[in-house]
Amino acid sequence: MTTEAEQLQEVFIGRQPVLDRQQATVGYELLFRPGPQNRADIDSPTRATADVVCSAFAELGLSAALTSQQAFINVGEDFLLDDAVELLPPQQVVLEIESVHDFSAPFLRRCRELGGKGYSFCLHWSGEAGEGLAPLLDMLSYAKIDANPAMPATFKALSTALRGSRVRMIAGRVETAEDWQHCAKLGFDLFQGYYFARPVVIEGRKLDPSTQGLIAIINLLGGEDADLAAAEAAFKGEPALLANLLRLTNSVGIGGALSSRITSVRNAIAVLGQRQLLRWLQLLLFSRPGTPIGRNPLMLLAALRGRLMELVAEKLHPTRRDLQDLAFIAGLMSLIPAALGMPMTEVLAHIAVAPDARRALSRREGELGQLLELIERYDDNDMNATAGLLGRRGNLNLSSLGALLAEAIAWVQQLTAGGE
């Protein structure tokens, strides 16, 4: 018989961000799937059991990591009827249920019971709008429709059925900027997907002066013979950049709060060191003028990917601080094409990076390249590819990767809190 601990090791935890109309991340849909050891479960529509999901949520620290953000979790009738579901924190969790023509009486009673205990519900609508909706209407906080050709008609019918309620509409499977624009025009409140991380390459695009100035400073600090004095002088000509850097570094410091606030570039170099300062500068490539960190989803995703890669490198190579630093930079820079609107080849022509990071970013070669491929497959919720890549790593599995994800999310939450 499989123990709970063994089950937890077999659970894959995927995620997709949920954003509001101002492009702020308000939560994540968390995908809990049985690992590839149990192949039959992967091919069936059944989700992981309630006890496994609740154990994973608690033991991996996801509750603490998400803080003010909500976790949307897909549940079936068996899951909902299981007492273990009440181990999930009601103020953080939104229980997402699939639409069916007829909800059973026990299911509806259970929804009402859980609603009385503070749980919220999202109806993932995939059928004819209005069918079977009435019994659930007063219990719903959200309704989700996946982006597809029938979406306009479905949205119109469902929004009519929901008129007068406080139900917020979520557009699911939003994969491109065009998808987002279409869904926003229809009137959706929230959007789920990685559309903001898809590069929109503009041929011949020129970098704006502030970005050019930032890249110049990065190149001054990124080489083997870093010119710290020249970097400090360059910062004096970029007051807005300096203000952003100080706000960002003071929000989290080195893995947590600093003993004293950083007040100047010279102070930042002395306290953080050249490598740490370089990572913050590269993160600022994702910043947008006048936009708080917490309202920049691409910046947060880049920070999350960089931190997760760093934590994975730390677990696999605990004595290789140099590799851990480069892992953060490689993870972060893998999303810069989306920030700058240019292909990676052009990015690497502008920005000086270490040879190992360059090989990882351009060809997915070397240890860093393998780690980047692992994290990219994980970000894509590709469980089979993730498990295959993990199979080569004796001290890293789906469970420990999920725990590192929770740690990375918590770290990014500090960025958000410090950068508003």
DALIN-V653384 format. One record per backbone hydrogen bond with DSSP energy under -1.0 kcal/mol. NH is the residue of the N-H (numbers start at 1). CO is the residue of the C=O. Records with the same first field share a line. If there is no record, write none. Layout:
BEGIN
NH: CO + CO
END
This chain:
BEGIN
7: 3
8: 4
9: 5
10: 7
11: 8
12: 33
14: 31
16: 29
18: 27
19: 191
20: 24
23: 20
26: 18
27: 18
28: 70
29: 16
30: 72
31: 14
33: 12
35: 10
38: 35
43: 39
48: 32
53: 49
54: 50
55: 51
56: 52
57: 53
58: 54
59: 55
60: 56
62: 57
63: 57
65: 61
66: 62
67: 63
69: 66
70: 26
71: 92
72: 28
73: 94
75: 96
80: 76
81: 77
85: 82
86: 83
87: 84
88: 85
92: 89
93: 89
94: 71
95: 120
96: 73
97: 122
99: 124
108: 104
109: 105
110: 106
111: 107
112: 108
113: 109
114: 110
115: 111
116: 112
118: 115
119: 114
122: 95
123: 142
124: 97
125: 123 + 144
131: 128
133: 130
136: 133
137: 133
139: 136
141: 121
142: 121
143: 168
144: 123
145: 170
147: 172
151: 148
154: 150
155: 151
156: 152
157: 153
158: 154
159: 155
160: 156
161: 157
162: 158
165: 162
168: 141
170: 143
171: 190
172: 145
174: 192
180: 176
181: 177
182: 178
183: 179
184: 180
185: 181
186: 182
187: 183
188: 183
189: 169
190: 169
191: 19
192: 171
193: 17
195: 174
197: 194
198: 195
202: 341
205: 202
212: 208
213: 209
214: 210
215: 211
216: 212
217: 213
218: 214
219: 215
220: 216
221: 217
222: 218
227: 220
228: 226
231: 227
232: 228
233: 229
234: 230
235: 231
236: 232
237: 234
238: 235
242: 238
243: 239
244: 240
245: 241
246: 242
247: 243
248: 244
249: 245
250: 246
253: 249
255: 253
256: 252
268: 264
269: 265
270: 266
271: 267
272: 268
273: 269
277: 273
278: 274
279: 275
280: 276
281: 277
282: 278
283: 279
284: 280
285: 282
286: 283
287: 284
291: 288
293: 419
295: 292
296: 293
300: 296
301: 297
302: 298
303: 299
304: 300
305: 301
306: 302
307: 303
308: 304
309: 305
310: 306
311: 307
312: 308
313: 309
314: 310
315: 311
316: 312
317: 313
320: 317
321: 319
324: 320
325: 321
326: 322
327: 323
328: 324
329: 325
330: 326
331: 327
332: 328
333: 329
334: 330
335: 332
336: 333
339: 335
340: 336
341: 337
347: 343
348: 344
350: 346
351: 347
358: 354
359: 355
360: 356
361: 357
362: 358
363: 359
364: 360
365: 359
369: 365
370: 366
371: 367
372: 368
373: 369
374: 370
375: 371
376: 372
377: 373
378: 374
379: 375
380: 376
381: 378
382: 377
383: 381
386: 382
387: 383
388: 384
389: 385
390: 386
391: 387
393: 390
396: 393
401: 397
402: 398
403: 399
404: 400
405: 401
406: 402
407: 403
408: 404
409: 405
410: 406
411: 407
412: 408
413: 409
414: 410
415: 411
416: 412
417: 413
418: 414
419: 415
END
